[in-house]
Amino acid sequence: MLEVTNLRAGYGAINVLWDLSLTVETGKLTTIIGPNGAGKSTLLRAVMGLIPVTQGSISLHGKPLNGTPTWEMNQLSMAMIPEGRMTFRDMTVEENLMMGAFAPQHRAQATANLEKSYAMFPRLRERRKQLAGSLSGGEAQMLAMARGLMSDPKLLIIDEPSLGLAPVMVNELFEILARLKQEGRTMILVEQNTHRAVGVADHVYLMQSGKVVLSQAACDVSLDHLHDLYFAR
């Protein structure tokens, strides 16, 4: 579905990604692991058109994405759930969810997708009239995920969803990811919880210093070897 080839990207004169290549297969959960500063979020921003690509290519279903404005990614059935949740704090839970279906092409299915979101995240139904700013960290993460699903994207990109969450909420989060995977949803998951990320993934990429240093089917990954590479031992 998504193909990244020999990618270089960064911020101004500072290059972060170095000839990076990876593939995301349709219907699979691809997880990208790496320490802080490895370039994981930079990669996602490049895919979503938030930063310019200086070399290489990004393609979706064989069609180039290079230069596509971020606001057009929704039309290509892509959605990103950013690190830090970024909910609209002064809007209600339900208003936040409806913003996920704001684009004209998604409005006809908004009511049906809202019910799907409430079925998957029952706590959000209970809180639907509350301001998003009053939610706990775990509830806010569920809201961010549900909002991303409101457009029923073919490719869902999730950046550090477990960051700062209590263990019980991390468990609930990964149960939801497993359900989405069973539904055949194509996902990219950036995550630092290596054990949980590998456990839910189909394919694992490990990044170090803007490069892919391991690409392996999740079922073949040795956590000991992964951690040796992760910590550059």
N, C-alpha and C positions, 0 to 999 in steps of 0.2 A: 504493500500500500504506500508506505513512505520510504523514500530512498535518499540518503544523505551521502554525498560522494566528495571526498577530498576537500572538506569544508574548512575555510578559514574565516574567522569573524572575531570581533572584539569591540572595543570602545575607543574611537578615535585612533590615536597612534599606538594604543595598547592592544596587541593581538592576544586572544585567549585560546582560540581553537586552532589546532595545527593539523591540517590534512586529515580531518576526522571523517570516517565513513561508518555508516550503520544502516540497517534495514529493519523496518517494522512490518511484520506480516499481518495480513487481514485476519481479524478474529482472534488475535493473540495479545497477551499482555507482555510487553517488553519493559523490563526494568533497567534503569540506569543508576548505577551506584558509584560513589566516589567521595573522597574527603572534601572538606570545605576548600574552595578555590580550584577544584578540578575542572570547572567549566560547564557543569551540568545545567545550571539555570541559563547560562549564556547560550548553550545549544538550543534550549527551548525557545529563548527569545529570538534566535536567528530563524528557527522554523516558523515562528509566528509573525515574522516580519517586523519585530520590535527593534532589531538592530540590523545594520547592513551586512551583507555577505561580501567579503573582499576576494574570495576565490572559492571555486568548487560549485556544487549544485545541490539543490533540494527539490525533489519532485514528489508529487502525489498522484498515484495511478498513472505514472509515466509523464505527467504534465508538469512543467517547471513551476516552482513557487518563487524563485528568486525575483525580488522586486515587487511581489504582491503586497499591497498595503494590509496592515493588520486588520482593519475594519472589513476587509473582504474575505477573511478566513472563514467567517461564519457562513458565508454563501457556499464555501467549499465543504461544508459539513465538518468543520474542525472547531473544537472548543478547548480552552485551557483553563484549568483551575489553578490560580497562581499561589505561590508560597505566601503565607500570611493572611489567607482567606479573602481579604479585601471586599468585605460585604459593605452594603450601603447602611451605615449604622443608624441613620435617622429615618429609615424606611422600615416598614413591617417585614416580617418574614415572608409573607405572601407577596408583597410588593417586590421584594428582592427576587423571588422566584419568577415572577412575571417578567422581570427585566431580562431573564435568561431567554425569553421567547419574544423579545421586543422586535427583532427583525421581521419585516412584513411576511417573509416566506414561512415563518414559524407560527404566526399568530393563529391560524386556523386550528392548529393542534394544541394550542396553549392550555386549554381547559383539560383535555385528556392527559397531557403530559404533567399537568399540575397534580392530578389524581395519582398518576404513577409515582410522582415524587413523594407524595404523602404516604403512599403504600410502602415505599422503600424506606422512608424516614418518618415513622409514625410520630416521633417527638416533634417534628416540625409542624405537623397538623395541630398538635396541642398548643404550639407557640405561634400559630400563624398570624395572630393579631398583635404580637409583641414586637417592639422595635428590635432590629437585629443587634443593636449595640448593647442590649440587655442579656444576650445569650452568653453561655459559657463558651470556653474555647472549643470544646468538642462539638457543641451544638452549632457554633459558627462554621466549623469545618464541614459539618453535615450540610449546612445551608449552602456553602460554597459549592460543594459537590452536586447537590440537587439543582442548583441554579445552572451549573454547567451542563447538566443532563436535560434541561428544559428544551433545548433545541434539538434533542435526539441526535447528537453528532455521530458521524461515522468514525471519527478519530477523536478520542478524549485524552488530553494531556494533563497530567496531575503532578504538581511540583511540591515535594516535601509535605505530604498531607498529615503525617503523624507528629510533625514538629511541635513540641510544647504541650502535647496531649498527655493526660493521665493514662496509665496502662489499660484501664477498663475501656476507655474510649479508643485506644489504639486497637484493641481486640475487635471492637464493634466496627471500626473503620475497615480493617482487613477482611472481616466477614462480608462487608458490602462489596469490596473489591472482588472477592471470590464469586459473589453472586453475579456481578456485572460480567466477569470473565465467563461464567457458565452460560450467560445469555449470548455470548459470542461478540461482545463489545471489543473493538480494537482500542488498546490503551497503551500509552507511554507513562510509566511511573518513575519519577525521580524520588529516591528515598535513601536515607542513611541507615535505617534499621535493616541491616543486611540479612539477618535471619528471616524476618517476616517478608521482606521484599523478594528474596529468592524463593521462599515457600509458595508465594502466590503467582510467580512469573512463569512464562513459557520460555523466555530467552533473557539472558543477563549480559549487560555490558558494564564493564568497570572502566572508569575514566581516571586518569592521572595527568595533571599538568596540561589539560586541553587535548589529550590524546586518548584513544581507546587502547587499553592494555590487556583486556580480556573480552572475548566474545564467545559465549558458550550457551548451549541449551541448559535451562535451569536444572533439569534432572541430572545433568552431568557435573554440576558445579560442586567442588569441594570447598566448604566454608573455610577450612584451615588455609588452603591455598589462596582463596579469595582474600582472606584477612592479611595474609603475608604480602600480597600485592597492594592491598588497600593501605597498609601502613608502611609500604616500601621497605619491608624487612628483607 
